[in-house]
């Protein structure tokens, strides 16, 4: 285990908020102090946005950390963790400034320390549940949680209210049970069993969700078992979303698309369906979003965990780099960025 305060270059790789979230989670869990410089340096508006500040404050609250530099726009941060305390928590991305920041990304900063703290926690997170550049809340519930359970994590995630950009106001509840990680090999997904999902809209005519659904069904007409539900969602502001889950013998994968002003409903449905079809052509076990999310689990599980991914992404490579900065674990990556690949923990 690394000792002292470790300095992390926040501009490395994809240079976004993922470095911050993973660093906070591992710092809290391992008891290692960190200093992050050049936070989100590769983003149009660098530094801490409300969502990222909420990640910092949430991580600090669960472990009693001493923090310097926690403010909107801050590009440098020092985080000295204390003792992790499982319990009941409420975090709101819009507490200091109106924001539809992602609840899923805040969850990424805290679930692992709480799960391995030895006690049960109940966490409410308010903000955006279905917003750009982040996994929708239903992805946590129906894709991440089942795969995380293979590693030994016990999670129960419930979407209480939907939140679209820019209004936000969504809410999830996560029950995080005491867990112990174990190494896992997820290389062969097996045969496709079925596809399930939804086409949803909030504060808009339900016909939009129906058009989205029809576009999905048209694109997936070659798959025998497909069911897509049409949902009128409860939300503070308008928005639409399509979310599809492909269930395999040995794995599960998720694909989503969001509506926006001027974007035809048919295009929303087609985007999610095309992502699913591209994944089916790859023969890999995990989708690109899940691949980078399981890297901390692989590192901390001990033993030789192995995954195959349909796409080696900059996010994946950045998360591997960061985990190697904060732990003694090393990874072997086969495959180039933009292509299918295989990731293995070296033991």
Secondary structure as GFF3:
##gff-version 3
##sequence-region A 1 347
A	DSSP	beta_strand	5	9	.	.	.	ID=ss1
A	DSSP	alpha_helix	17	30	.	.	.	ID=ss2
A	DSSP	beta_strand	33	37	.	.	.	ID=ss3
A	DSSP	alpha_helix	50	63	.	.	.	ID=ss4
A	DSSP	beta_strand	66	68	.	.	.	ID=ss5
A	DSSP	beta_strand	77	80	.	.	.	ID=ss6
A	DSSP	beta_strand	88	92	.	.	.	ID=ss7
A	DSSP	alpha_helix	103	115	.	.	.	ID=ss8
A	DSSP	beta_strand	121	127	.	.	.	ID=ss9
A	DSSP	alpha_helix	137	139	.	.	.	ID=ss10
A	DSSP	pi_helix	140	144	.	.	.	ID=ss11
A	DSSP	alpha_helix	145	150	.	.	.	ID=ss12
A	DSSP	beta_strand	154	161	.	.	.	ID=ss13
A	DSSP	beta_strand	170	177	.	.	.	ID=ss14
A	DSSP	beta_strand	185	186	.	.	.	ID=ss15
A	DSSP	beta_strand	192	202	.	.	.	ID=ss16
A	DSSP	alpha_helix	206	219	.	.	.	ID=ss17
A	DSSP	beta_strand	226	232	.	.	.	ID=ss18
A	DSSP	beta_strand	239	248	.	.	.	ID=ss19
A	DSSP	beta_strand	252	258	.	.	.	ID=ss20
A	DSSP	alpha_helix	265	282	.	.	.	ID=ss21
A	DSSP	alpha_helix	288	293	.	.	.	ID=ss22
A	DSSP	alpha_helix	295	301	.	.	.	ID=ss23
A	DSSP	beta_strand	306	309	.	.	.	ID=ss24
A	DSSP	alpha_helix	314	326	.	.	.	ID=ss25
A	DSSP	beta_strand	330	334	.	.	.	ID=ss26
A	DSSP	beta_strand	341	346	.	.	.	ID=ss27
###
